[in-house]
Amino acid sequence: MAKAAWQCLAQSRQCADAAHDQADARRSGDATTDYAANGGDGRCRRRDWCQARHQHRRADRDGRALGGRQDIHAARLGSRPCPRTRADCRRRDRGGRPLRNENSDDSHGARVDEAVASRKRRVTMLTELAGIGKELAARFEELNVRTPLDLLDHFPFRYDDLRIVTPAANLGRTENEENAVGRIVRVRERRARLPIIEAEIEDDTGRFMATWFGRAYLIGALRQGQRVFVRGRVAKMRGVTAMNVMIHRTLDDRERYRGEIVPVYPATKRLTSRKIRQVIVRNLDRLLSLADDLLPARIAKSFRFAPAIKAYRDIHAPETPEAASAARERFIFTEFLSLALAAQLKRVERETGERAPALKRPENLLGDFQQQLAFALTPAQLRTIDEIWRDMARDAPMNRLLQGDVGSGKTLVAAAAILMAARNGVQSALMAPTEILAAQHAAKLAPLLLPLGITVEAVFGSQTGREREEAKRKLASGEARLAVGTHALLTEGVDFAQLGLVIIDEQHRFGVEQRAKLRAKGLWPHTLHMTATPIPRTLAQSVYADLDLSVLDELPPGRTPIETFTLRRSRLSKAYDFVRLNVQRGAQAYIVAPAIEESETGTTSVTQEYERLRKAEFVDLRVGLLHGRLTAREKDEVMAHFVSGALDVLVSTTVIEVGVDVSNASVMVVLDAHRYGLAQLHQLRGRVGRGAAKSYCLLIAPDEAGEVERLAFLTQSTDGFEIAEEDLRQRGPGQFAGTAQSGLVNFKVADLVRDIDVYRRAKKCAEDIVKRDPKLEAPENRSLAELLEAQPSARAMLASS
């Protein structure tokens, strides 16, 4: 239902293409083109041609809506009205592309010459714009700018205000870039490998030194007596005011300096911001003719947003900082509104779509469960179990994300959900990202669930043919109530008698298609996702807004906190001495490195460090190697050796981030720790401290003080959610969410941390819209369907499971 609102756009455009083509035919004298209604049915007599032309127009868009918003559907063809009736037009438009202005009184009032003029304004290739050849177009493609609309949507990330000039006597009082105007008193050029030009500049208040680095083309261009404008960062050095010049202009003696606001664009080495700005300014009017206003007028008016064309002009060529800020807020709101709408539509789809089995909660279910435990459940576990059981009692499919720190008891909560499913006669499936982790789940769950009458069946790719066939038989007959496995659960031939609950551990580790395959093996089972990565509140409200969240925000009592230290790289030998000391006392250790092979950036290679350690510092210890290029079987074998105690030290990449519990592992050393986010480091250190022994995590960073200070936050906090919030603040949502969720934060201008207040307004607006019109069928909401298609984050949300 949620996807249907924008997938049906193609159908609603066929009549528009017909109107275009008939108008073109009349101008070219092609008398054979006939779209007239025969027999009064109002249907196009050249449907195949319409269909082909429609496909061509779609291909030109390259995934983007390059068409205008004129009411071609309703165009008068000369003196003849559109062959389709108004009712037919309205019916075809509903839920599709908005083919009329919602403020228009007559949807059949547009004339075909307006349509043709609009088409002439459209361009589909960058090379059709002034000043862009094939080579420059190829450079733009490196920025994912492939069409004119891509260029229009390539927004500045900041603005340089060149209007305010600071007198020479007042320069250097701020850390920001400053502007100055003065006359060159003397110039000195130094021709070296890096050309340096120094100019002493004076105005009525004093003098300062301006320096240009690496600008060979300026040698000989700057002369004594010239009047110039310069912009750059200013510092005081040995009593001299010095500016590192970033921007400069020469001025006529009689010219009164009038600055401007200069947009600065995301650029590459081969394509500068200045060149991008020149191209956009040169083609701005033509680009604005392509602008689509997908934000309904009533919403824009309610939030006092300018029309799209003005907003585009103000973001690319603002006259004031306030105009640029207002334009940015409009586009930020639009991006957030699309994401929030997609989340709300998915919730509506879940509530009104396919039904899941409504499970009853038997009396004393919780008491039966707690009798199997040797300890009391934490308040957080009791709360989340109740939330999950309430969801499972409804016939709307549960879609809940259970998040909590490593060791917070997620597996126990999952076991409670499995128990409720079994008591209602339906099966459960738990899928983990690796076979060894799935085996650990099975080993933990079997002793807990078997006394409650729930048989656990493991389904692994490494099983023998006989073992696999027996497991498949038990699942198909319903004899086994719980299946635990990896992607092997997705294979053909693994069938369930009645699958009512799907549990996916580390849900971001599996793709949408994999999750959908598993879910399709039941009628429409309840789904519980689990992750050990605490999600900041900001992301929970936005990126995961289509999911219900349960949070395990406390650890069971008795766990010894992991002591964390930051060390400079120069003290690495001391860290390895500490590892050796603990191994001699019977412990095991992890050494984590960020890269598999050596790289040009100087990143530590796990393979080289492994070879060095086993031949030097740990020559007398049993050292293993684990990384992502090993096969699944090889990784499981190495991990099994470490679990069994056959290895003292495991040198690994972050593949252990989601790993098995090794109770004897009590020391971790993370090399190049500055290359990780705080949340990932926190999850990594959760691999130690799984037993009773005191555990340690040593973070090795470069000798630069800044990196050590950033990592120091981990030495002060063990609260995963507090760490996640700080990580989000430091790195932003795109980095935090990871590759699996990157599409959901693929914004052009919005930032979930900086603009959270705007998101909250957009979310409230989306909730109100969907509450009144859950299918976006109302005429005033038709443009929103195309807004969902146009925004990458909304498309990613709608495409997710």
Secondary structure as the mmCIF struct_conf table of DSSP 4:
data_model
#
loop_
_struct_conf.conf_type_id
_struct_conf.id
_struct_conf.beg_label_comp_id
_struct_conf.beg_label_asym_id
_struct_conf.beg_label_seq_id
_struct_conf.end_label_comp_id
_struct_conf.end_label_asym_id
_struct_conf.end_label_seq_id
TURN_TY1_P TURN_TY1_P1 ALA A 2 LYS A 3
HELX_RH_AL_P HELX_RH_AL_P1 ALA A 4 GLN A 7
TURN_TY1_P TURN_TY1_P2 CYS A 8 CYS A 8
HELX_RH_AL_P HELX_RH_AL_P2 LEU A 9 SER A 12
TURN_TY1_P TURN_TY1_P3 ARG A 13 ARG A 13
HELX_RH_AL_P HELX_RH_AL_P3 GLN A 14 SER A 28
TURN_TY1_P TURN_TY1_P4 GLY A 29 GLY A 29
TURN_TY1_P TURN_TY1_P5 ALA A 31 THR A 32
BEND BEND1 ASN A 38 ASN A 38
TURN_TY1_P TURN_TY1_P6 GLY A 39 GLY A 40
BEND BEND2 ARG A 45 ARG A 45
HELX_RH_AL_P HELX_RH_AL_P4 ARG A 47 ARG A 61
TURN_TY1_P TURN_TY1_P7 ASP A 62 GLY A 63
BEND BEND3 ARG A 64 ARG A 64
BEND BEND4 GLY A 67 GLY A 67
HELX_RH_3T_P HELX_RH_3T_P1 ILE A 72 ALA A 74
STRN STRN1 ARG A 76 LEU A 77
TURN_TY1_P TURN_TY1_P8 GLY A 78 SER A 79
STRN STRN2 ARG A 80 ARG A 80
HELX_LH_PP_P HELX_LH_PP_P1 PRO A 81 CYS A 82
BEND BEND5 PRO A 83 ARG A 84
HELX_RH_AL_P HELX_RH_AL_P5 ARG A 86 ASP A 93
TURN_TY1_P TURN_TY1_P9 ARG A 94 GLY A 95
BEND BEND6 GLY A 96 GLY A 96
BEND BEND7 ARG A 100 ARG A 100
TURN_TY1_P TURN_TY1_P10 GLU A 102 ASN A 103
BEND BEND8 ASP A 105 ASP A 105
TURN_TY1_P TURN_TY1_P11 SER A 107 HIS A 108
STRN STRN3 ARG A 111 ARG A 111
HELX_RH_AL_P HELX_RH_AL_P6 VAL A 112 ARG A 121
BEND BEND9 MET A 125 MET A 125
HELX_RH_3T_P HELX_RH_3T_P2 LEU A 126 GLU A 128
BEND BEND10 LEU A 129 LEU A 129
TURN_TY1_P TURN_TY1_P12 ALA A 130 GLY A 131
HELX_RH_AL_P HELX_RH_AL_P7 LYS A 134 GLU A 141
TURN_TY1_P TURN_TY1_P13 GLU A 142 ASN A 144
BEND BEND11 THR A 147 THR A 147
HELX_RH_AL_P HELX_RH_AL_P8 PRO A 148 LEU A 152
TURN_TY1_P TURN_TY1_P14 ASP A 153 ASP A 153
BEND BEND12 PHE A 157 PHE A 157
STRN STRN4 ARG A 158 ASP A 161
BEND BEND13 ARG A 163 ARG A 163
HELX_LH_PP_P HELX_LH_PP_P2 ILE A 164 PRO A 167
HELX_RH_3T_P HELX_RH_3T_P3 ALA A 168 ASN A 170
TURN_TY1_P TURN_TY1_P15 LEU A 171 GLY A 172
BEND BEND14 ARG A 173 ASN A 176
STRN STRN5 GLU A 178 ARG A 190
BEND BEND15 ALA A 192 LEU A 194
STRN STRN6 ILE A 196 GLU A 202
BEND BEND16 ASP A 204 THR A 205
STRN STRN7 ARG A 207 PHE A 213
BEND BEND17 GLY A 214 GLY A 214
HELX_RH_3T_P HELX_RH_3T_P4 ALA A 216 LEU A 218
TURN_TY1_P TURN_TY1_P16 ILE A 219 ALA A 221
BEND BEND18 LEU A 222 LEU A 222
TURN_TY1_P TURN_TY1_P17 GLN A 224 GLY A 225
STRN STRN8 ARG A 227 MET A 237
TURN_TY1_P TURN_TY1_P18 ARG A 238 GLY A 239
STRN STRN9 VAL A 240 LEU A 251
TURN_TY1_P TURN_TY1_P19 ASP A 253 ARG A 254
HELX_LH_PP_P HELX_LH_PP_P3 GLU A 255 TYR A 257
STRN STRN10 ILE A 261 VAL A 264
BEND BEND19 LYS A 269 LEU A 271
HELX_RH_AL_P HELX_RH_AL_P9 SER A 273 LEU A 288
TURN_TY1_P TURN_TY1_P20 SER A 289 LEU A 290
BEND BEND20 LEU A 295 LEU A 295
HELX_RH_AL_P HELX_RH_AL_P10 ALA A 297 SER A 302
TURN_TY1_P TURN_TY1_P21 PHE A 303 ARG A 304
HELX_LH_PP_P HELX_LH_PP_P4 PHE A 305 PRO A 307
HELX_RH_AL_P HELX_RH_AL_P11 ALA A 308 HIS A 316
BEND BEND21 ALA A 317 ALA A 317
BEND BEND22 GLU A 319 THR A 320
HELX_RH_AL_P HELX_RH_AL_P12 PRO A 321 THR A 352
BEND BEND23 GLY A 353 GLU A 354
HELX_LH_PP_P HELX_LH_PP_P5 ARG A 355 PRO A 357
TURN_TY1_P TURN_TY1_P22 GLU A 363 ASN A 364
HELX_RH_AL_P HELX_RH_AL_P13 LEU A 365 GLN A 371
TURN_TY1_P TURN_TY1_P23 GLN A 372 GLN A 372
BEND BEND24 ALA A 374 PHE A 375
HELX_LH_PP_P HELX_LH_PP_P6 ALA A 376 THR A 378
HELX_RH_AL_P HELX_RH_AL_P14 PRO A 379 MET A 392
TURN_TY1_P TURN_TY1_P24 ALA A 393 ALA A 393
BEND BEND25 ARG A 394 ALA A 396
HELX_LH_PP_P HELX_LH_PP_P7 PRO A 397 MET A 398
STRN STRN11 ASN A 399 GLY A 404
TURN_TY1_P TURN_TY1_P25 VAL A 406 GLY A 407
BEND BEND26 SER A 408 SER A 408
HELX_RH_AL_P HELX_RH_AL_P15 LYS A 410 ARG A 423
TURN_TY1_P TURN_TY1_P26 ASN A 424 GLY A 425
STRN STRN12 GLN A 427 MET A 431
BEND BEND27 PRO A 433 THR A 434
HELX_RH_AL_P HELX_RH_AL_P16 GLU A 435 LEU A 449
HELX_RH_3T_P HELX_RH_3T_P5 LEU A 450 LEU A 452
TURN_TY1_P TURN_TY1_P27 GLY A 453 GLY A 453
STRN STRN13 VAL A 456 VAL A 459
TURN_TY1_P TURN_TY1_P28 GLY A 461 SER A 462
BEND BEND28 GLN A 463 GLN A 463
HELX_RH_AL_P HELX_RH_AL_P17 GLY A 465 SER A 477
TURN_TY1_P TURN_TY1_P29 GLY A 478 GLY A 478
BEND BEND29 ARG A 481 ARG A 481
STRN STRN14 LEU A 482 GLY A 485
BEND BEND30 THR A 486 THR A 486
HELX_RH_3T_P HELX_RH_3T_P6 HIS A 487 LEU A 490
BEND BEND31 THR A 491 THR A 491
TURN_TY1_P TURN_TY1_P30 GLU A 492 GLY A 493
BEND BEND32 ALA A 497 ALA A 497
STRN STRN15 LEU A 499 ASP A 505
BEND BEND33 GLU A 506 GLU A 506
HELX_RH_3T_P HELX_RH_3T_P7 GLN A 507 ARG A 509
BEND BEND34 PHE A 510 PHE A 510
HELX_RH_AL_P HELX_RH_AL_P18 VAL A 512 ARG A 519
TURN_TY1_P TURN_TY1_P31 ALA A 520 LYS A 521
BEND BEND35 GLY A 522 TRP A 524
STRN STRN16 HIS A 526 THR A 531
BEND BEND36 ALA A 532 THR A 533
HELX_LH_PP_P HELX_LH_PP_P8 PRO A 534 PRO A 536
HELX_RH_AL_P HELX_RH_AL_P19 ARG A 537 ALA A 540
TURN_TY1_P TURN_TY1_P32 GLN A 541 ASP A 546
BEND BEND37 LEU A 547 LEU A 547
STRN STRN17 ASP A 548 LEU A 552
BEND BEND38 GLU A 554 GLU A 554
HELX_LH_PP_P HELX_LH_PP_P9 LEU A 555 PRO A 556
TURN_TY1_P TURN_TY1_P33 PRO A 557 GLY A 558
HELX_LH_PP_P HELX_LH_PP_P10 ARG A 559 ILE A 562
STRN STRN18 GLU A 563 ARG A 568
HELX_RH_3T_P HELX_RH_3T_P8 ARG A 569 ARG A 571
HELX_RH_AL_P HELX_RH_AL_P20 LEU A 572 GLN A 584
TURN_TY1_P TURN_TY1_P34 ARG A 585 GLY A 586
STRN STRN19 GLN A 588 VAL A 592
BEND BEND39 PRO A 594 PRO A 594
STRN STRN20 ALA A 595 ALA A 595
BEND BEND40 ILE A 596 GLU A 597
TURN_TY1_P TURN_TY1_P35 GLU A 600 THR A 601
HELX_LH_PP_P HELX_LH_PP_P11 THR A 603 THR A 604
STRN STRN21 SER A 605 SER A 605
HELX_RH_AL_P HELX_RH_AL_P21 VAL A 606 LYS A 615
TURN_TY1_P TURN_TY1_P36 ALA A 616 ASP A 620
BEND BEND41 LEU A 621 LEU A 621
STRN STRN22 VAL A 623 LEU A 626
TURN_TY1_P TURN_TY1_P37 GLY A 628 ARG A 629
BEND BEND42 LEU A 630 LEU A 630
HELX_RH_AL_P HELX_RH_AL_P22 ALA A 632 SER A 644
TURN_TY1_P TURN_TY1_P38 GLY A 645 GLY A 645
BEND BEND43 ALA A 646 ALA A 646
BEND BEND44 ASP A 648 ASP A 648
STRN STRN23 VAL A 649 SER A 652
HELX_RH_3T_P HELX_RH_3T_P9 THR A 654 ILE A 656
BEND BEND45 GLU A 657 VAL A 658
TURN_TY1_P TURN_TY1_P39 SER A 663 ASN A 664
STRN STRN24 ALA A 665 VAL A 670
TURN_TY1_P TURN_TY1_P40 LEU A 671 ASP A 672
HELX_RH_3T_P HELX_RH_3T_P10 ALA A 673 ARG A 675
BEND BEND46 TYR A 676 TYR A 676
HELX_RH_AL_P HELX_RH_AL_P23 LEU A 678 ARG A 685
TURN_TY1_P TURN_TY1_P41 GLY A 686 ARG A 687
BEND BEND47 VAL A 688 VAL A 688
BEND BEND48 GLY A 691 ALA A 693
STRN STRN25 TYR A 696 ALA A 701
BEND BEND49 ASP A 703 ASP A 703
HELX_RH_AL_P HELX_RH_AL_P24 ALA A 705 GLN A 716
HELX_RH_AL_P HELX_RH_AL_P25 GLY A 720 ARG A 731
HELX_RH_AL_P HELX_RH_AL_P26 PRO A 733 ALA A 737
HELX_RH_3T_P HELX_RH_3T_P11 THR A 739 VAL A 745
BEND BEND50 LYS A 748 VAL A 749
TURN_TY1_P TURN_TY1_P42 LEU A 752 ASP A 755
HELX_RH_AL_P HELX_RH_AL_P27 ILE A 756 ARG A 772
TURN_TY1_P TURN_TY1_P43 PRO A 774 LYS A 775
BEND BEND51 ALA A 778 ALA A 778
HELX_RH_3T_P HELX_RH_3T_P12 PRO A 779 ASN A 781
HELX_RH_AL_P HELX_RH_AL_P28 ARG A 782 ALA A 790
HELX_RH_AL_P HELX_RH_AL_P29 PRO A 792 ALA A 799
#
